[in-house]
Amino acid sequence: MKLSNEQRARAVEISEAGVNQAVFAREFGFYRSTLSRLQSKFRETNTVADRPRVGRPRVTTLRQDRTIRLMHLRNRLKTTTGTASEIPARNRPVVSRDTVHRRLRGFGIRCCRPYVYFV
């Protein structure tokens, strides 16, 4: 469960007031270690907001992810390459088929064509 900034600020205020961390954590459903990390972060940065995270930005938006999902739910035999060529990316002309494959796996959709037996 992710804490909102208001919950974090309230937790720091209460813990700075001298309330026992274990009692406070049990009452609000947090771990005690969450509160102690929050306190130390507040002491270092003087804020309870999240620190900026590193990492590569996503190629597709959430809307594009939903579109990919709908395309495959409507047509189960659609290939990831076909979908990738139909979805425009933010900074690229097309999304890679591997990106489409990962998005579908994230939704729990198997994106594979059925095996055809030749007799």
DSSP file with accessible surface (Angstrom, degrees, kcal/mol):
  #  RESIDUE AA STRUCTURE BP1 BP2  ACC     N-H-->O    O-->H-N    N-H-->O    O-->H-N    TCO  KAPPA ALPHA  PHI   PSI    X-CA   Y-CA   Z-CA
    1    1 A M              0   0  179      0, 0.0     2,-0.4     0, 0.0     0, 0.0   0.000 360.0 360.0 360.0 126.4    0.0    0.0    0.0
    2    2 A K        -     0   0  143      1,-0.0     2,-0.3     0, 0.0     0, 0.0  -0.751 360.0-132.3 -90.4 134.2    1.5    3.3   -1.0
    3    3 A L        -     0   0   18     -2,-0.4     2,-0.1     1,-0.1    -1,-0.0  -0.633  16.4-128.2 -85.9 140.7    1.1    6.2    1.4
    4    4 A S     >  -     0   0   47     -2,-0.3     4,-2.4     1,-0.1     5,-0.2  -0.363  28.4-106.2 -77.8 166.2   -0.2    9.6    0.2
    5    5 A N  H  > S+     0   0   80      1,-0.2     4,-2.5     2,-0.2     5,-0.2   0.863 121.8  54.0 -63.0 -33.8    1.8   12.7    1.0
    6    6 A E  H  > S+     0   0  142      2,-0.2     4,-2.5     1,-0.2    -1,-0.2   0.916 108.9  47.9 -66.3 -42.5   -0.9   13.7    3.5
    7    7 A Q  H  > S+     0   0   85      2,-0.2     4,-2.4     1,-0.2    -2,-0.2   0.902 112.5  49.6 -64.8 -39.7   -0.6   10.3    5.3
    8    8 A R  H  X S+     0   0   20     -4,-2.4     4,-2.4     2,-0.2    -2,-0.2   0.933 111.2  48.4 -63.9 -45.0    3.2   10.7    5.4
    9    9 A A  H  X S+     0   0   34     -4,-2.5     4,-2.5     1,-0.2    -2,-0.2   0.920 112.9  48.2 -62.3 -42.5    3.1   14.2    6.8
   10   10 A R  H  X S+     0   0  124     -4,-2.5     4,-2.6     1,-0.2     5,-0.2   0.908 110.6  51.6 -64.1 -40.7    0.6   13.1    9.4
   11   11 A A  H  X S+     0   0    1     -4,-2.4     4,-2.5     1,-0.2     5,-0.2   0.915 110.8  47.6 -64.2 -41.2    2.8   10.1   10.3
   12   12 A V  H  X S+     0   0    7     -4,-2.4     4,-2.6     2,-0.2    -1,-0.2   0.924 111.7  50.9 -66.1 -42.3    5.9   12.3   10.7
   13   13 A E  H  X S+     0   0  133     -4,-2.5     4,-1.2    -5,-0.2    -2,-0.2   0.937 113.6  44.2 -59.8 -46.4    4.0   14.8   12.9
   14   14 A I  H  <>S+     0   0   37     -4,-2.6     5,-1.5     1,-0.2     4,-0.4   0.911 114.8  47.7 -68.2 -40.8    2.6   12.1   15.2
   15   15 A S  H ><5S+     0   0   13     -4,-2.5     3,-1.0     1,-0.2    -1,-0.2   0.874 110.4  52.2 -70.5 -32.7    6.0   10.3   15.5
   16   16 A E  H 3<5S+     0   0  100     -4,-2.6    -1,-0.2     1,-0.2    -2,-0.2   0.767 100.4  64.1 -70.4 -23.9    7.8   13.6   16.1
   17   17 A A  T 3<5S-     0   0   84     -4,-1.2    -1,-0.2    -5,-0.2    -2,-0.2   0.617 124.3-102.6 -74.6 -12.0    5.2   14.3   18.9
   18   18 A G  T < 5 +     0   0   65     -3,-1.0     2,-0.2    -4,-0.4    -3,-0.2   0.579  66.3 153.3 105.4  11.4    6.6   11.2   20.7
   19   19 A V      < -     0   0   67     -5,-1.5    -1,-0.3     1,-0.1     2,-0.1  -0.520  56.7 -97.8 -73.4 140.8    4.0    8.5   20.0
   20   20 A N     >  -     0   0  101     -2,-0.2     4,-2.4     1,-0.1     5,-0.2  -0.365  27.0-140.4 -60.3 130.8    5.4    5.0   20.2
   21   21 A Q  H  > S+     0   0   40      1,-0.2     4,-3.0     2,-0.2     5,-0.2   0.888  99.4  52.5 -62.5 -41.0    6.1    3.8   16.6
   22   22 A A  H  > S+     0   0   29      2,-0.2     4,-2.3     1,-0.2    -1,-0.2   0.925 112.0  45.2 -64.3 -42.2    4.9    0.3   17.2
   23   23 A V  H  > S+     0   0   63      2,-0.2     4,-2.3     1,-0.2    -2,-0.2   0.938 115.7  46.9 -66.3 -44.9    1.6    1.5   18.6
   24   24 A F  H  X S+     0   0    7     -4,-2.4     4,-2.0     1,-0.2     6,-0.2   0.919 112.8  49.2 -63.7 -43.0    1.1    4.0   15.7
   25   25 A A  H  X>S+     0   0    5     -4,-3.0     5,-1.8    -5,-0.2     4,-1.2   0.917 112.0  48.1 -64.7 -42.5    2.1    1.5   13.1
   26   26 A R  H  <5S+     0   0  184     -4,-2.3     3,-0.2    -5,-0.2    -1,-0.2   0.911 111.1  51.4 -65.6 -38.1   -0.3   -1.2   14.4
   27   27 A E  H  <5S+     0   0  141     -4,-2.3    -1,-0.2     1,-0.2    -2,-0.2   0.890 119.1  34.4 -67.8 -37.8   -3.2    1.3   14.6
   28   28 A F  H  <5S-     0   0   63     -4,-2.0    -1,-0.2    -5,-0.2    -2,-0.2   0.459 111.2-112.6-100.3  -2.1   -2.8    2.6   11.0
   29   29 A G  T  <5S+     0   0   63     -4,-1.2     2,-0.2     1,-0.3    -3,-0.2   0.767  72.1 126.3  81.7  24.8   -1.7   -0.7    9.4
   30   30 A F      < -     0   0   30     -5,-1.8    -1,-0.3    -6,-0.2     2,-0.3  -0.677  63.6-105.7-103.5 167.2    1.9    0.2    8.5
   31   31 A Y     >  -     0   0  180     -2,-0.2     4,-1.3     1,-0.1     3,-0.4  -0.641  25.5-125.0 -84.8 151.1    5.1   -1.6    9.3
   32   32 A R  H  > S+     0   0  152     -2,-0.3     4,-2.2     1,-0.2     5,-0.2   0.876 111.6  59.2 -64.5 -34.4    7.3    0.0   12.0
   33   33 A S  H  > S+     0   0   57      1,-0.2     4,-2.5     2,-0.2    -1,-0.2   0.847  99.3  58.7 -64.8 -30.5   10.2    0.1    9.6
   34   34 A T  H  > S+     0   0   37     -3,-0.4     4,-2.2     1,-0.2    -1,-0.2   0.930 107.9  45.8 -62.1 -44.1    8.1    2.2    7.2
   35   35 A L  H  X S+     0   0    3     -4,-1.3     4,-2.5     2,-0.2    -2,-0.2   0.906 112.1  49.7 -67.6 -39.9    7.7    4.8    9.8
   36   36 A S  H  X S+     0   0   49     -4,-2.2     4,-2.4     2,-0.2    -1,-0.2   0.910 112.4  47.8 -68.0 -38.5   11.4    4.8   10.8
   37   37 A R  H  X S+     0   0  148     -4,-2.5     4,-2.5     2,-0.2    -1,-0.2   0.901 111.4  51.8 -65.5 -38.0   12.5    5.1    7.2
   38   38 A L  H  X S+     0   0   13     -4,-2.2     4,-2.3    -5,-0.2    -2,-0.2   0.914 109.8  49.1 -64.2 -41.3   10.0    7.9    6.7
   39   39 A Q  H  X S+     0   0   21     -4,-2.5     4,-2.3     2,-0.2    -2,-0.2   0.931 112.0  47.4 -64.0 -45.2   11.4    9.7    9.8
   40   40 A S  H  X S+     0   0   43     -4,-2.4     4,-2.0     1,-0.2    -2,-0.2   0.897 111.8  50.7 -66.9 -36.7   14.9    9.4    8.6
   41   41 A K  H  X S+     0   0   32     -4,-2.5     4,-2.8     1,-0.2     6,-0.4   0.912 110.0  50.7 -65.1 -38.7   14.0   10.6    5.1
   42   42 A F  H  X S+     0   0   59     -4,-2.3     4,-2.1     1,-0.2    -2,-0.2   0.899 109.6  50.4 -65.7 -38.8   12.2   13.6    6.6
   43   43 A R  H  < S+     0   0  161     -4,-2.3    -1,-0.2     2,-0.2    -2,-0.2   0.880 116.0  42.4 -66.0 -37.1   15.3   14.4    8.7
   44   44 A E  H  < S+     0   0  141     -4,-2.0    -2,-0.2    -5,-0.2    -1,-0.2   0.926 132.2  18.4 -75.0 -47.1   17.6   14.2    5.6
   45   45 A T  H  < S-     0   0   60     -4,-2.8    -3,-0.2     2,-0.3    -2,-0.2   0.555  89.3-131.6-105.8 -12.2   15.5   16.1    3.0
   46   46 A N  S  < S+     0   0  126     -4,-2.1     2,-0.3    -5,-0.4    -4,-0.2   0.778  79.6  85.8  62.7  27.0   13.0   18.0    5.2
   47   47 A T        -     0   0   67     -6,-0.4    -2,-0.3     2,-0.1    -1,-0.2  -0.980  66.9-147.8-149.5 157.6   10.1   16.7    3.0
   48   48 A V        +     0   0   20     -2,-0.3     3,-0.1    -3,-0.1    -6,-0.1   0.363  62.7 115.3-106.7   2.7    8.0   13.6    2.9
   49   49 A A  S    S-     0   0   35      1,-0.1    -2,-0.1    -7,-0.1     2,-0.0  -0.295  76.6 -89.7 -71.2 157.7    7.6   13.6   -0.9
   50   50 A D        -     0   0   55      1,-0.1    -1,-0.1     3,-0.0     3,-0.1  -0.354  39.7-118.6 -63.8 145.4    9.0   10.8   -3.1
   51   51 A R        -     0   0  120      1,-0.1    -1,-0.1    -3,-0.1     2,-0.1  -0.537  40.3 -92.2 -78.6 150.8   12.5   11.1   -4.3
   52   52 A P        -     0   0  130      0, 0.0     2,-0.3     0, 0.0    -1,-0.1  -0.414  45.2-139.9 -64.4 140.0   12.8   11.2   -8.1
   53   53 A R        -     0   0  190     -2,-0.1     2,-0.2    -3,-0.1    -3,-0.0  -0.748   5.5-130.4-103.3 152.2   13.5    7.7   -9.5
   54   54 A V        +     0   0  148     -2,-0.3     2,-0.2     2,-0.0    -1,-0.0  -0.528  49.5 102.4 -93.5 163.3   15.8    6.7  -12.2
   55   55 A G  S    S-     0   0   69     -2,-0.2    -2,-0.0     2,-0.0     0, 0.0  -0.616  70.6 -67.1 141.5 160.6   14.9    4.5  -15.1
   56   56 A R        -     0   0  187     -2,-0.2     3,-0.1     1,-0.1     2,-0.0  -0.544  54.5-114.0 -75.4 136.8   14.1    4.5  -18.7
   57   57 A P        -     0   0  105      0, 0.0    -1,-0.1     0, 0.0     2,-0.1  -0.363  37.7 -98.8 -69.8 150.7   10.8    6.2  -19.6
   58   58 A R        -     0   0  128      1,-0.1     0, 0.0     2,-0.1     0, 0.0  -0.393  19.5-144.3 -70.6 145.6    8.1    4.0  -21.0
   59   59 A V  S    S+     0   0   26     -2,-0.1    31,-1.2    -3,-0.1     2,-0.3   0.856  83.4  48.7 -77.5 -36.2    7.6    3.9  -24.8
   60   60 A T  S    S-     0   0    1     29,-0.1     2,-0.1    30,-0.1    29,-0.1  -0.753  78.9-130.4-107.5 153.7    3.9    3.6  -24.6
   61   61 A T     >  -     0   0   52     -2,-0.3     4,-2.2     1,-0.1     5,-0.2  -0.403  33.8-102.3 -89.3 172.9    1.3    5.5  -22.6
   62   62 A L  H  > S+     0   0  123      1,-0.2     4,-2.2     2,-0.2     5,-0.2   0.881 123.8  54.4 -64.6 -35.1   -1.4    3.9  -20.5
   63   63 A R  H  > S+     0   0  181      1,-0.2     4,-2.1     2,-0.2    -1,-0.2   0.920 108.3  48.3 -64.6 -42.1   -3.9    4.6  -23.2
   64   64 A Q  H  > S+     0   0   32      2,-0.2     4,-2.5     1,-0.2    -2,-0.2   0.888 108.9  54.4 -66.0 -36.7   -1.8    2.8  -25.8
   65   65 A D  H  X S+     0   0    7     -4,-2.2     4,-2.2     2,-0.2    -2,-0.2   0.917 109.0  47.9 -61.8 -42.5   -1.4   -0.1  -23.4
   66   66 A R  H  X S+     0   0  133     -4,-2.2     4,-2.6     2,-0.2    -1,-0.2   0.890 110.3  52.5 -65.8 -36.4   -5.2   -0.4  -23.1
   67   67 A T  H  X S+     0   0   58     -4,-2.1     4,-2.5     2,-0.2    -2,-0.2   0.919 108.2  50.3 -64.9 -42.6   -5.5   -0.2  -26.9
   68   68 A I  H  X S+     0   0    0     -4,-2.5     4,-1.8     2,-0.2    -2,-0.2   0.931 111.5  49.4 -59.2 -45.2   -3.0   -3.0  -27.3
   69   69 A R  H  X S+     0   0   96     -4,-2.2     4,-1.9     1,-0.2    -2,-0.2   0.941 111.7  47.4 -61.2 -47.0   -5.0   -5.1  -24.8
   70   70 A L  H  X S+     0   0   69     -4,-2.6     4,-2.2     1,-0.2     5,-0.2   0.892 107.8  56.1 -64.0 -38.8   -8.3   -4.5  -26.6
   71   71 A M  H  X S+     0   0   33     -4,-2.5     4,-1.5     1,-0.2    -1,-0.2   0.910 111.9  42.8 -60.2 -40.0   -6.9   -5.3  -30.0
   72   72 A H  H  < S+     0   0    3     -4,-1.8    -1,-0.2     2,-0.2    -2,-0.2   0.779 111.4  53.4 -80.6 -26.1   -5.7   -8.7  -28.8
   73   73 A L  H  < S+     0   0   62     -4,-1.9     3,-0.3    -5,-0.2    -1,-0.2   0.841 112.4  45.6 -73.7 -32.0   -8.9   -9.4  -26.9
   74   74 A R  H  < S+     0   0  197     -4,-2.2     2,-0.4     1,-0.3    -2,-0.2   0.809 127.9  26.2 -77.5 -32.3  -11.0   -8.7  -30.0
   75   75 A N    ><  -     0   0   78     -4,-1.5     3,-1.6    -5,-0.2    -1,-0.3  -0.817  65.4-177.1-134.8  94.9   -8.7  -10.7  -32.3
   76   76 A R  T 3  S+     0   0  144     -2,-0.4    36,-0.2    -3,-0.3    -1,-0.1   0.696  82.6  58.2 -67.2 -20.9   -6.9  -13.5  -30.5
   77   77 A L  T 3  S+     0   0   87     36,-0.1    -1,-0.3    34,-0.1     2,-0.2   0.389  77.3 120.8 -91.5   5.7   -4.9  -14.5  -33.6
   78   78 A K    <   -     0   0   40     -3,-1.6     2,-0.2    -6,-0.2    -3,-0.0  -0.460  61.2-128.9 -70.4 137.2   -3.4  -11.1  -34.1
   79   79 A T     >  -     0   0   55     -2,-0.2     4,-1.9     1,-0.1     5,-0.2  -0.493  11.6-123.6 -85.5 158.2    0.4  -11.1  -34.1
   80   80 A T  H  > S+     0   0   17     31,-0.2     4,-2.6     1,-0.2     5,-0.2   0.853 113.3  56.1 -68.5 -32.0    2.5   -8.9  -31.9
   81   81 A T  H  > S+     0   0   84      2,-0.2     4,-1.8     1,-0.2    -1,-0.2   0.914 106.9  49.4 -65.4 -41.1    4.3   -7.6  -35.0
   82   82 A G  H  > S+     0   0   19      1,-0.2     4,-0.8     2,-0.2    -2,-0.2   0.903 113.1  46.5 -64.0 -41.1    1.0   -6.6  -36.6
   83   83 A T  H >X S+     0   0    0     -4,-1.9     4,-1.2     1,-0.2     3,-0.8   0.912 108.6  55.7 -66.6 -42.0    0.0   -4.8  -33.4
   84   84 A A  H 3< S+     0   0    6     -4,-2.6    11,-1.2     1,-0.3     3,-0.3   0.866 105.4  52.0 -61.0 -34.5    3.3   -3.1  -33.2
   85   85 A S  H 3< S+     0   0   79     -4,-1.8    -1,-0.3     1,-0.2    -2,-0.2   0.741 110.7  48.7 -75.9 -19.0    3.0   -1.6  -36.6
   86   86 A E  H << S+     0   0  105     -3,-0.8    -1,-0.2    -4,-0.8    -2,-0.2   0.637  97.6  75.0 -92.8 -16.9   -0.5   -0.2  -35.9
   87   87 A I  S  < S-     0   0   10     -4,-1.2     8,-0.9    -3,-0.3     2,-0.2  -0.860  73.0-146.9-101.7 114.0    0.4    1.5  -32.6
   88   88 A P        -     0   0   82      0, 0.0     6,-0.2     0, 0.0     2,-0.1  -0.566  14.7-140.1 -77.6 143.7    2.4    4.8  -32.9
   89   89 A A        -     0   0   14      3,-1.0   -29,-0.1    -2,-0.2   -30,-0.1  -0.421  21.0-107.8 -94.1 174.6    4.9    5.5  -30.1
   90   90 A R  S    S+     0   0  134    -31,-1.2    -1,-0.1     1,-0.2   -30,-0.1   0.951 111.5   7.8 -68.1 -51.2    5.7    8.8  -28.5
   91   91 A N  S    S+     0   0  160    -32,-0.2    -1,-0.2     3,-0.1     3,-0.0   0.347 123.5  63.7-115.2   3.0    9.1    9.4  -30.0
   92   92 A R  S    S-     0   0  102    -33,-0.2    -3,-1.0     1,-0.1     3,-0.1  -0.902  78.6-122.4-127.8 158.2    9.4    6.6  -32.5
   93   93 A P  S    S+     0   0  119      0, 0.0     2,-0.3     0, 0.0    -1,-0.1   0.875  95.0  11.6 -68.2 -34.0    7.5    5.7  -35.7
   94   94 A V  S    S-     0   0   75     -6,-0.2     2,-0.3    -3,-0.0    -9,-0.1  -0.963  72.2-119.2-140.7 160.3    6.5    2.2  -34.3
   95   95 A V        -     0   0    2    -11,-1.2    -8,-0.1    -8,-0.9    -9,-0.1  -0.736  41.7-108.2 -92.2 145.1    6.6    0.3  -31.1
   96   96 A S     >  -     0   0   50     -2,-0.3     4,-1.8     1,-0.1     3,-0.2  -0.356  18.5-121.7 -73.8 156.7    8.7   -2.9  -31.1
   97   97 A R  H  > S+     0   0  133      1,-0.2     4,-2.5     2,-0.2     5,-0.1   0.831 113.4  58.9 -67.5 -29.0    7.0   -6.3  -31.1
   98   98 A D  H  > S+     0   0   75      2,-0.2     4,-2.5     1,-0.2    -1,-0.2   0.886 103.2  51.7 -67.3 -36.1    8.8   -7.1  -27.8
   99   99 A T  H  > S+     0   0    6      2,-0.2     4,-2.4     1,-0.2    -2,-0.2   0.934 110.5  48.1 -63.6 -44.8    7.2   -4.1  -26.1
  100  100 A V  H  X S+     0   0    0     -4,-1.8     4,-2.5     1,-0.2     5,-0.2   0.929 111.0  51.8 -60.8 -42.9    3.8   -5.3  -27.3
  101  101 A H  H  X S+     0   0   69     -4,-2.5     4,-2.3     1,-0.2    -2,-0.2   0.926 110.8  47.4 -60.4 -44.8    4.6   -8.8  -26.0
  102  102 A R  H  X S+     0   0  125     -4,-2.5     4,-2.0     2,-0.2    -1,-0.2   0.892 111.0  51.1 -65.3 -40.2    5.6   -7.5  -22.6
  103  103 A R  H  X S+     0   0   34     -4,-2.4     4,-1.3     2,-0.2    -1,-0.2   0.922 111.1  48.3 -63.2 -42.2    2.5   -5.3  -22.3
  104  104 A L  H  <>S+     0   0    0     -4,-2.5     5,-2.9     1,-0.2     4,-0.5   0.902 110.0  51.4 -66.6 -39.1    0.3   -8.3  -23.1
  105  105 A R  H ><5S+     0   0  154     -4,-2.3     3,-1.0     1,-0.2    -1,-0.2   0.880 105.4  57.1 -63.8 -35.2    2.1  -10.5  -20.6
  106  106 A G  H 3<5S+     0   0   69     -4,-2.0    -1,-0.2     1,-0.3    -2,-0.2   0.833 108.5  46.3 -63.1 -31.9    1.5   -7.8  -18.0
  107  107 A F  T 3<5S-     0   0   87     -4,-1.3    -1,-0.3    -3,-0.3    -2,-0.2   0.472 120.3-111.2 -86.1  -5.1   -2.2   -8.0  -18.7
  108  108 A G  T < 5S+     0   0   67     -3,-1.0     2,-0.5    -4,-0.5    -3,-0.2   0.754  71.7 139.0  81.8  24.6   -2.1  -11.8  -18.5
  109  109 A I      < -     0   0   12     -5,-2.9     2,-0.6    -6,-0.1    -1,-0.3  -0.888  49.1-139.0-105.6 129.0   -2.8  -12.4  -22.2
  110  110 A R        -     0   0  203     -2,-0.5     2,-1.0    -3,-0.1    -9,-0.0  -0.766  13.7-161.1 -85.9 121.3   -0.8  -15.0  -24.1
  111  111 A C        +     0   0   22     -2,-0.6     2,-0.4   -10,-0.1   -31,-0.2  -0.654  43.5 117.6-105.7  72.9    0.1  -13.6  -27.5
  112  112 A C        -     0   0   76     -2,-1.0   -34,-0.1   -36,-0.2    -2,-0.1  -0.994  61.5-118.2-137.5 148.1    0.9  -16.7  -29.5
  113  113 A R        -     0   0  154     -2,-0.4   -36,-0.1     1,-0.1     3,-0.1  -0.564  40.9-100.4 -81.5 147.2   -0.7  -18.1  -32.6
  114  114 A P        -     0   0   83      0, 0.0     2,-0.3     0, 0.0    -1,-0.1  -0.360  39.1-107.3 -67.6 147.8   -2.2  -21.6  -32.3
  115  115 A Y        -     0   0  181     -3,-0.1     2,-0.5     1,-0.0    -3,-0.0  -0.584  29.4-146.7 -76.3 134.9   -0.1  -24.5  -33.6
  116  116 A V        -     0   0   90     -2,-0.3     2,-0.4    -3,-0.1    -1,-0.0  -0.891   7.7-142.3-107.0 123.5   -1.4  -25.9  -36.9
  117  117 A Y        -     0   0  187     -2,-0.5     2,-0.5     2,-0.0    -2,-0.0  -0.705   9.5-153.3 -84.1 130.9   -0.9  -29.7  -37.4
  118  118 A F              0   0  186     -2,-0.4    -2,-0.0     0, 0.0    -1,-0.0  -0.914 360.0 360.0-103.5 127.7   -0.1  -30.7  -41.0
  119  119 A V              0   0  191     -2,-0.5    -2,-0.0     0, 0.0     0, 0.0  -0.726 360.0 360.0-106.9 360.0   -1.1  -34.2  -41.8
